[in-house]
Amino acid sequence: MKVAFFTEAGSKRGMGHLVRCQTITNEFIKNGNKVDFFLDSDIDYSYIYSDLHIFKWNNLLLEDFYDVIFIDSYEADEKIYESLAKCSKFSVAIDDYERINYPAKMIINFAAKADEIFFKKRESEKEYLLGLDYIPIRDIFFNLEQKKEKKIFIMLGGSDTNNLSSTILESFKNIPIKKVVVVNNENTKKLIDYKDVEVLFKPSEEKLVSHMISSSYAITTASMSVYELSFLQIPTIIIAVSKNQIIGAPQIIQNRLAEFYIDITKSKWQKLLEEKMRILISNKEKSKVFIDGLGTKRIYKKINEWIKKWKKF
């Protein structure tokens, strides 16, 4: 198959959509398919991913035709989805909260109990892949083995323009445990000066994942990293830095994908964050949700089945 992915990332958008699309991309490549990857971003991610075609949603003009096109966005409007669908035999929309009426043949939403919450009115000609069975977990999580260390893993995605990483580290200055913080912004990196903190500045995927696996606790945004940390059974506290994350945060907590949610718009949220982390450390609680990591294989199988059906006609 000839396949294309269209998604976004960057300083104000994080890396969640990029990571999950790349994970699905790898499944198609492993099975011998040709994949083009289009990214709308204000950050250069070539230090992690190669062969990215940089574009802008508002200047999108696609002349090629594909067997399958994936679109993962909370910025693209219905007209963009319609235009891309016309450039493929089979279009797939990756969704977070039933944002629009997607003109696509398949809709994927990874949220826990998505089949009960979203798309209650379903169209018969569309395929819906809903719930944790379709979470794309990167292959590297199965291939790396790391010993557990007593440390807190902090990753806020994007370029952390509000310097939340520094604020969080300040909240934890009286917790005598090693902290590892992922930083993509040079200015944020300069602000971090703590003796018990290791800074991962634009880390490789292997280095990033090895630190995730070996951590005992985590702080992250209500994004793709929550599912990966839940897969690893690492007790996690989440914050939200965008509209879709704010919408999804309560559901993440209700379904035990993470232990606590901290609303950073509230006063004294730093103090509450410290209190919740101390609870995690003293209780040694773990997330209860089981994610088997076979989501990408299920997605690939479903799309393959549809393509084979079409070839019969």
Sequence and secondary structure as in RCSB ss.txt:
>XXXX:A:sequence
MKVAFFTEAGSKRGMGHLVRCQTITNEFIKNGNKVDFFLDSDIDYSYIYSDLHIFKWNNLLLEDFYDVIFIDSYE
ADEKIYESLAKCSKFSVAIDDYERINYPAKMIINFAAKADEIFFKKRESEKEYLLGLDYIPIRDIFFNLEQKKEK
KIFIMLGGSDTNNLSSTILESFKNIPIKKVVVVNNENTKKLIDYKDVEVLFKPSEEKLVSHMISSSYAITTASMS
VYELSFLQIPTIIIAVSKNQIIGAPQIIQNRLAEFYIDITKSKWQKLLEEKMRILISNKEKSKVFIDGLGTKRIY
KKINEWIKKWKKF
>XXXX:A:secstr
 EEEEEEE BTTTBSHHHHHHHHHHHHHHHTT EEEEEEE SS  TTT  SEEE  GGG      EEEEEEE SS
  HHHHHHHHTTEEEEEEEESS  S   SSEEEE STTHHHHS SS  TTSEEEESGGG    THHHH      S
EEEEE  TT TT HHHHHHHHTTTS SEEEEEE  HHHHHH   TTEEEEES  HHHHHHHHHH SEEEEESSHH
HHHHHHTT  EEEE  SHHHHHHHHHHHHTTSSSEE  TTSTTHHHHHHHHHHHHHHH         S HHHHHH
HHHHHHHHHHHT 
